[in-house]
Amino acid sequence: MLTAPTALLPLDAAPMLALLDLRSGDPLDAGLVVDRGSPHPEGGLLLSFAVPPGRHTVGLQLRPRDDAQPAWRRTRHLDLVTHIPADLDAAAVLAALAPLVARLDALDGPSTRVTVPPPAGERPPPALRVDVPAERRDEAPSLYDFGRVHVLDLASDCQQACRFCSARTRFSPVARFDEAAFRAIVASLERARADGYDVLRLSGLDPLTHPRVTDCVAEATRLGFDHVHIYSPSTRYDDPAFLDALIRALGPTGFTLHVPLYGGDGATHDRVSGTPGSFQRVLAGLGLLAERGLLSHVLFVTVVTADNAPALPALRRLTASYGRPVHVFLPFPATPDPRDRFFEVALRQSELVAPMLACEPPLGLSALLPCVRWAHERRTGQPAWSRGGVRTVAALDGNLFELGTYRRMDDGPQGGTFRIPVRRCPHASACALAELCPRAVYEAYAERFGTGELVPVDAAELSGWSG
Ligand code: SF4
């Protein structure tokens, strides 16, 4: 089919799919099936293609042309960047995408203009350091307090299907890791050390299922990283041989194991993780860590969603039995996609106060906006503000890579481009608790629930409150 150049090439899902004559479900060669278009979390438009029956997604990112950046192909005004899981036949995938490139090439004439939709939402306000008295400090350390952190995302499969997680729309599990990939990881660790990073964060889908993870950790130890944070579903600590190899690789390096628990019982945890048996595996791993005297390295994490909020008290009792703190996350959107899981699982902050207060001691109040806590206490007399932790850095967890001193392996010299747009609080200048507050909600939260919960706190009322 002959295609004439078009005046506008919008980096917007619906018009671009129409221009390319693509519909969800259309088959392409190499087993690809058109899935959707969505804003790419790091800029431009992402066209996604499913590869059934597995869990792979192939991505084709379209962004305004910049010859200084690497790209698979370029048209007159666009860069085309592919995201292909390493265990697919890349040549076949590229061949299947070639007709789309030809179509884009034909559409992109000398006077074609690429239009980029305005980003939804604003940049987050700066993170604020808060002087919190020891007795009010949140039980978990702030993620913003881990120093300069080099982030290594290992895209080996987690084998889970957590209800709140949209990570797979950003990257697919990879099953084949060759020596070149390992050398690239080691080179990134060396660069990070040379640039003064002394803390390493291992995350991804599940870094612990990566076949070279202990080698990566051993390299980090050899290079003198001070501390390694491991974010993982934590099911693999149930394997004694693996656990011992990991601990050997860590050697003298400090480490924190961020262990997710989504409920105090298997039914709740496994419902959130989407994976029968995952709770028992985490508990088995905790048992092995306890036997080896390593529980002091555990920091529990949880995500409070519509699925597990009522079960928070049971989670509190379970984590307390290990004597370890819990970092409570509220769900946040991992993508700007309207189908992000955030919209299915998030609850209003004001709905979370009661289950958090039902825990003894209260759990998770530090993750809520101060005005939400205060409004609950003022209305009910229950100590949603007077009790419960306060974080030492006021900022939203989802904005960590924008506001914290974190750098990911693939970030360019200008730093990270990953953004979660927010809506800033319009009342911050009039609010007595603004200095303890992120002063924003995620744009997705504002879209879903509005901003009616953001009510400025009156200084006189606050100082006169006996709690
Ligand atoms: S600054 Fe805004 S969001 Fe923060 S506590 Fe005050 S009213 Fe709430």
Residues whose N, C-alpha, C, O or C-beta is under 5 A from the ligand:
A	BS01	SF4	L369 P370 C371 C425 H427 A428 C431 L433 A434 C437 R439 A440 L454 V455 P456 V457
